[in-house]
């Protein structure tokens, strides 16, 4: 099944493991992780010729690369290897699935296809997860892998990454989420891969931090210190050396305290102080690692926000004399067009590289779009051809569609310009052969991102990495942070390899027990719920599927969930419920819900104190709740979390559908003529939607159904004698006005 490819020894060794066990492969960039994927795909298709292969990758450009690679090296008709994207309509994806042998997709769209059963995971003999370090938290990989393991007739999972991260618990989470049974790790020091590793030269280029910048730094540090000292008086015990990550953790804890109803002065003041410190931290990072242009722009945004905002953190900062001094000094330097010393140094490095090699391909990585834009403009002044490369979201007026991203990369590959100035969007997986040099405009404190960045060079021949570091700033700390995290990552992987079997036994036992406890619907009973398509990413839908319900998503105009043809449910999380009172949309939504269904229910989800999440008078909330229940007759139910909500919906659906026998997916006001006909006939006593369709198929129209004889009705499977008699009585009995 292979063509134009000869596997290396380490790829064959890893393949031997992956063929027998669910395997996490950690392999340096450029050593052919995708090759292991198509080798295993060929083997699984040989063993299970009627099965399918599913490969998931985080972005469309990565999926397109895999599509090209699989078509090039597997002797399978190209039309049998298909790409699922958001541009392909759901119905078309369903048709493609039926005929495809290998499907390559982004995980979010595939998740929705799985929920709506356009994709059948039980037909897959191999699930490949590219960039597997994403498989944490609520990322789509996690749920899809769990569902696949449950339903597949011949399951096998292959997870691929260059760097799963340095945190042992995160690696453990990936292993558990993806049901990993074996880990295959290779580093550039392993003998079986060493001969394939291209030489990588590292340059650590240091620049001095200007005295003018140090004055601003001092003012911001004093501001930061004063805020932290005050926060300590209110109970914050993290000290003056608290990191940004720790501050964000403290902020979440304080917000949860307020949401639970504690609005004491100390708590509220601490929230404001922590928010102020986080803003100062960001200003310091821009000053030290980026430049005056970026810092001045950030200060301008804060000043502009201060004119209208009610956020205390912004107002307090603008009153702080240290912060005001920093803004004044930054404004002066910006007017003088003072640049960060990294900029001229970067230009010098690039000019020397291009002069030595006019056909050189160089990637410059930077954290911020403003920095990328500034670098490209400066390079244009120096007659160095360059292009910016950023993500899709429009920020700072810059954003590229996936089509535009592909066009830029294609132009870079063929040498239309020398320098690609990119943000994090280019860090992950993009295959750009023969990149001569990668430049970090700033070090990043992440092992994953550092490995991904430098992995863009040294793929086919020797490469070079240059990292710009501002002395005496957080740049130096970030450099060593990523270095130590990477070392820790490999130590953790080796430790986990030795103890993986014990861990996996525990996980399997826990999963089996939890699965049996969570299943609410017996396997032989079909209970269905229709969820609004905007709810597809909600944990509730996944919880419902775990409980054994059949879930579909569709466009609902006046409900979030249908638990039967007559019962619509609107879901509001506590903050959204209060917000919808403030903006006036809640009553309109409740009115629409009431008018569309025989029975309407409002569920409010969350453990927050409904009277404390926003500055709304308690009587306003009580008045709204009273109006919903008394004026509209809509009951209000409360749940704690998505699992609780799913449990309530499941009970409601089971009760409704046990009584009604059949469940119609239609709202009370169906749209198309076909839906209206089905809705009308399915509303007859003893007739559900399935029987309604059979009646319409047999008799051809609603009129012919009404005119059918008892014998003709009984002859149809699903219509018994009693049902036929009830229908005839309904059709023929004279209407009596009371």
ChimeraX attribute file (.defattr): number of C-alpha atoms within 10 A of each C-alpha:
attribute: neighborCount
match mode: 1-to-1
recipient: residues
	/A:1	13
	/A:2	15
	/A:3	10
	/A:4	8
	/A:5	11
	/A:6	10
	/A:7	13
	/A:8	15
	/A:9	11
	/A:10	16
	/A:11	19
	/A:12	15
	/A:13	14
	/A:14	20
	/A:15	23
	/A:16	12
	/A:17	17
	/A:18	24
	/A:19	18
	/A:20	11
	/A:21	18
	/A:22	22
	/A:23	25
	/A:24	28
	/A:25	26
	/A:26	23
	/A:27	19
	/A:28	21
	/A:29	23
	/A:30	20
	/A:31	21
	/A:32	14
	/A:33	20
	/A:34	17
	/A:35	20
	/A:36	23
	/A:37	24
	/A:38	22
	/A:39	21
	/A:40	23
	/A:41	26
	/A:42	20
	/A:43	16
	/A:44	20
	/A:45	19
	/A:46	12
	/A:47	11
	/A:48	15
	/A:49	12
	/A:50	11
	/A:51	19
	/A:52	26
	/A:53	23
	/A:54	21
	/A:55	24
	/A:56	26
	/A:57	24
	/A:58	20
	/A:59	18
	/A:60	19
	/A:61	19
	/A:62	20
	/A:63	23
	/A:64	18
	/A:65	15
	/A:66	24
	/A:67	20
	/A:68	12
	/A:69	14
	/A:70	22
	/A:71	19
	/A:72	15
	/A:73	17
	/A:74	19
	/A:75	13
	/A:76	16
	/A:77	10
	/A:78	16
	/A:79	13
	/A:80	17
	/A:81	23
	/A:82	20
	/A:83	22
	/A:84	24
	/A:85	20
	/A:86	13
	/A:87	7
	/A:88	13
	/A:89	10
	/A:90	18
	/A:91	11
	/A:92	11
	/A:93	22
	/A:94	18
	/A:95	12
	/A:96	21
	/A:97	21
	/A:98	13
	/A:99	13
	/A:100	18
	/A:101	22
	/A:102	26
	/A:103	23
	/A:104	25
	/A:105	26
	/A:106	23
	/A:107	23
	/A:108	20
	/A:109	17
	/A:110	25
	/A:111	20
	/A:112	19
	/A:113	19
	/A:114	17
	/A:115	19
	/A:116	19
	/A:117	14
	/A:118	19
	/A:119	20
	/A:120	18
	/A:121	24
	/A:122	17
	/A:123	19
	/A:124	26
	/A:125	24
	/A:126	29
	/A:127	25
	/A:128	24
	/A:129	25
	/A:130	27
	/A:131	20
	/A:132	26
	/A:133	23
	/A:134	19
	/A:135	25
	/A:136	19
	/A:137	13
	/A:138	12
	/A:139	13
	/A:140	21
	/A:141	27
	/A:142	21
	/A:143	18
	/A:144	23
	/A:145	21
	/A:146	16
	/A:147	16
	/A:148	24
	/A:149	18
	/A:150	13
	/A:151	14
	/A:152	16
	/A:153	14
	/A:154	15
	/A:155	19
	/A:156	24
	/A:157	24
	/A:158	27
	/A:159	28
	/A:160	24
	/A:161	24
	/A:162	26
	/A:163	25
	/A:164	27
	/A:165	24
	/A:166	22
	/A:167	16
	/A:168	18
	/A:169	11
	/A:170	16
	/A:171	21
	/A:172	18
	/A:173	17
	/A:174	23
	/A:175	28
	/A:176	22
	/A:177	19
	/A:178	26
	/A:179	24
	/A:180	21
	/A:181	21
	/A:182	22
	/A:183	23
	/A:184	18
	/A:185	19
	/A:186	20
	/A:187	15
	/A:188	15
	/A:189	10
	/A:190	12
	/A:191	11
	/A:192	15
	/A:193	18
	/A:194	12
	/A:195	10
	/A:196	15
	/A:197	20
	/A:198	17
	/A:199	13
	/A:200	17
	/A:201	12
	/A:202	15
	/A:203	12
	/A:204	12
	/A:205	15
	/A:206	16
	/A:207	15
	/A:208	13
	/A:209	19
	/A:210	14
	/A:211	9
	/A:212	12
	/A:213	19
	/A:214	15
	/A:215	15
	/A:216	23
	/A:217	19
	/A:218	14
	/A:219	19
	/A:220	24
	/A:221	19
	/A:222	15
	/A:223	22
	/A:224	23
	/A:225	16
	/A:226	17
	/A:227	22
	/A:228	24
	/A:229	15
	/A:230	14
	/A:231	23
	/A:232	15
	/A:233	11
	/A:234	16
	/A:235	11
	/A:236	16
	/A:237	12
	/A:238	14
	/A:239	12
	/A:240	13
	/A:241	9
	/A:242	11
	/A:243	13
	/A:244	14
	/A:245	10
	/A:246	12
	/A:247	17
	/A:248	14
	/A:249	11
	/A:250	17
	/A:251	19
	/A:252	12
	/A:253	13
	/A:254	18
	/A:255	16
	/A:256	14
	/A:257	17
	/A:258	18
	/A:259	21
	/A:260	16
	/A:261	15
	/A:262	16
	/A:263	15
	/A:264	10
	/A:265	10
	/A:266	14
	/A:267	19
	/A:268	17
	/A:269	17
	/A:270	23
	/A:271	21
	/A:272	19
	/A:273	25
	/A:274	22
	/A:275	21
	/A:276	21
	/A:277	24
	/A:278	19
	/A:279	19
	/A:280	19
	/A:281	18
	/A:282	14
	/A:283	21
	/A:284	21
	/A:285	17
	/A:286	19
	/A:287	24
	/A:288	26
	/A:289	25
	/A:290	24
	/A:291	20
	/A:292	22
	/A:293	22
	/A:294	20
	/A:295	21
	/A:296	24
	/A:297	15
	/A:298	17
	/A:299	20
	/A:300	14
	/A:301	10
	/A:302	17
	/A:303	16
	/A:304	11
	/A:305	14
	/A:306	18
	/A:307	10
	/A:308	9
	/A:309	12
	/A:310	10
	/A:311	12
	/A:312	17
	/A:313	20
	/A:314	19
	/A:315	18
	/A:316	14
	/A:317	24
	/A:318	17
	/A:319	10
	/A:320	13
	/A:321	13
	/A:322	20
	/A:323	23
	/A:324	17
	/A:325	16
	/A:326	22
	/A:327	21
	/A:328	15
	/A:329	17
	/A:330	24
	/A:331	19
	/A:332	12
	/A:333	16
	/A:334	18
	/A:335	11
	/A:336	9
	/A:337	11
	/A:338	15
	/A:339	15
	/A:340	21
	/A:341	18
	/A:342	22
	/A:343	19
	/A:344	13
	/A:345	15
	/A:346	20
	/A:347	16
	/A:348	12
	/A:349	14
	/A:350	22
	/A:351	17
	/A:352	11
	/A:353	17
	/A:354	17
	/A:355	10
	/A:356	10
	/A:357	12
	/A:358	11
	/A:359	15
	/A:360	18
	/A:361	25
	/A:362	26
	/A:363	26
	/A:364	28
	/A:365	26
	/A:366	22
	/A:367	17
	/A:368	16
	/A:369	23
	/A:370	18
	/A:371	22
	/A:372	23
	/A:373	18
	/A:374	15
	/A:375	22
	/A:376	20
	/A:377	16
	/A:378	16
	/A:379	19
	/A:380	12
	/A:381	9
	/A:382	13
	/A:383	10
	/A:384	18
	/A:385	16
	/A:386	22
	/A:387	25
	/A:388	22
	/A:389	26
	/A:390	24
	/A:391	18
	/A:392	15
	/A:393	11
	/A:394	11
	/A:395	11
	/A:396	9
	/A:397	8
	/A:398	15
	/A:399	17
	/A:400	16
	/A:401	13
	/A:402	14
	/A:403	11
	/A:404	14
	/A:405	19
	/A:406	15
	/A:407	12
	/A:408	18
	/A:409	20
	/A:410	13
	/A:411	13
	/A:412	21
	/A:413	17
	/A:414	11
	/A:415	14
	/A:416	16
	/A:417	18
	/A:418	24
	/A:419	25
	/A:420	23
	/A:421	25
	/A:422	23
	/A:423	20
	/A:424	17
	/A:425	15
	/A:426	22
	/A:427	18
	/A:428	21
	/A:429	23
	/A:430	17
	/A:431	20
	/A:432	14
	/A:433	15
	/A:434	18
	/A:435	25
	/A:436	22
	/A:437	25
	/A:438	25
	/A:439	24
	/A:440	21
	/A:441	24
	/A:442	24
	/A:443	26
	/A:444	24
	/A:445	20
	/A:446	19
	/A:447	24
	/A:448	22
	/A:449	18
	/A:450	19
	/A:451	20
	/A:452	22
	/A:453	24
	/A:454	25
	/A:455	24
	/A:456	27
	/A:457	28
	/A:458	24
	/A:459	25
	/A:460	16
	/A:461	15
	/A:462	16
	/A:463	21
	/A:464	18
	/A:465	23
	/A:466	20
	/A:467	22
	/A:468	24
	/A:469	26
	/A:470	22
	/A:471	17
	/A:472	13
	/A:473	18
	/A:474	18
	/A:475	22
	/A:476	18
	/A:477	15
	/A:478	16
	/A:479	21
	/A:480	14
	/A:481	16
	/A:482	21
	/A:483	16
	/A:484	14
	/A:485	18
	/A:486	22
	/A:487	12
	/A:488	17
	/A:489	20
	/A:490	20
	/A:491	13
	/A:492	18
	/A:493	22
	/A:494	15
	/A:495	12
	/A:496	19
	/A:497	14
	/A:498	12
	/A:499	10
	/A:500	19
	/A:501	14
	/A:502	10
	/A:503	15
	/A:504	17
	/A:505	12
	/A:506	11
	/A:507	16
	/A:508	13
	/A:509	11
	/A:510	11
	/A:511	14
	/A:512	10
	/A:513	11
	/A:514	11
	/A:515	14
	/A:516	11
	/A:517	10
	/A:518	15
	/A:519	16
	/A:520	18
	/A:521	19
	/A:522	11
	/A:523	10
	/A:524	7
	/A:525	11
	/A:526	16
	/A:527	24
	/A:528	24
	/A:529	27
	/A:530	27
	/A:531	24
	/A:532	19
	/A:533	16
	/A:534	12
	/A:535	16
	/A:536	21
	/A:537	15
	/A:538	13
	/A:539	16
	/A:540	20
	/A:541	27
	/A:542	21
	/A:543	20
	/A:544	26
	/A:545	21
	/A:546	19
	/A:547	21
	/A:548	20
	/A:549	24
	/A:550	18
	/A:551	20
	/A:552	22
	/A:553	21
	/A:554	17
	/A:555	14
	/A:556	17
	/A:557	12
	/A:558	22
	/A:559	26
	/A:560	22
	/A:561	25
	/A:562	28
	/A:563	25
	/A:564	27
	/A:565	26
	/A:566	19
	/A:567	22
	/A:568	25
	/A:569	23
	/A:570	18
	/A:571	19
	/A:572	19
	/A:573	20
	/A:574	23
	/A:575	19
	/A:576	15
	/A:577	18
	/A:578	23
	/A:579	17
	/A:580	16
	/A:581	15
	/A:582	15
	/A:583	8
	/A:584	11
	/A:585	12
	/A:586	19
	/A:587	15
	/A:588	12
	/A:589	16
	/A:590	21
	/A:591	16
	/A:592	15
	/A:593	25
	/A:594	22
	/A:595	15
	/A:596	19
	/A:597	21
	/A:598	12
	/A:599	17
	/A:600	24
	/A:601	23
	/A:602	21
	/A:603	20
	/A:604	22
	/A:605	21
	/A:606	19
	/A:607	16
	/A:608	18
	/A:609	16
	/A:610	20
	/A:611	20
	/A:612	18
	/A:613	19
	/A:614	13
	/A:615	9
	/A:616	15
	/A:617	10
	/A:618	11
	/A:619	10
	/A:620	14
	/A:621	17
	/A:622	12
	/A:623	10
	/A:624	16
	/A:625	15
	/A:626	16
	/A:627	14
	/A:628	21
	/A:629	14
	/A:630	11
	/A:631	11
	/A:632	16
	/A:633	15
	/A:634	21
	/A:635	15
	/A:636	15
	/A:637	13
	/A:638	18
	/A:639	18
	/A:640	14
	/A:641	16
	/A:642	19
	/A:643	17
	/A:644	16
	/A:645	23
	/A:646	21
	/A:647	19
	/A:648	17
	/A:649	20
	/A:650	24
	/A:651	14
	/A:652	16
	/A:653	21
	/A:654	23
	/A:655	15
	/A:656	19
	/A:657	19
	/A:658	13
	/A:659	10
	/A:660	17
	/A:661	15
	/A:662	21
	/A:663	25
	/A:664	23
	/A:665	22
	/A:666	20
	/A:667	23
	/A:668	17
	/A:669	12
	/A:670	15
	/A:671	10
	/A:672	9
	/A:673	9
	/A:674	12
	/A:675	14
	/A:676	15
	/A:677	16
	/A:678	24
	/A:679	23
	/A:680	14
	/A:681	21
	/A:682	22
	/A:683	14
	/A:684	15
	/A:685	13
	/A:686	19
	/A:687	21
	/A:688	21
	/A:689	22
	/A:690	14
	/A:691	19
	/A:692	23
	/A:693	18
	/A:694	16
	/A:695	25
	/A:696	18
	/A:697	11
	/A:698	14
	/A:699	16
	/A:700	12
	/A:701	14
	/A:702	15
	/A:703	10
	/A:704	13
	/A:705	19
	/A:706	16
	/A:707	14
	/A:708	15
	/A:709	14
	/A:710	16
	/A:711	10
	/A:712	14
	/A:713	23
	/A:714	16
	/A:715	13
	/A:716	13
	/A:717	10
	/A:718	16
	/A:719	17
	/A:720	14
	/A:721	13
	/A:722	12
	/A:723	18
	/A:724	22
	/A:725	15
	/A:726	13
	/A:727	20
	/A:728	17
	/A:729	11
	/A:730	14
	/A:731	12
	/A:732	10
	/A:733	8
	/A:734	8
	/A:735	8
	/A:736	5
	/A:737	4
	/A:738	3
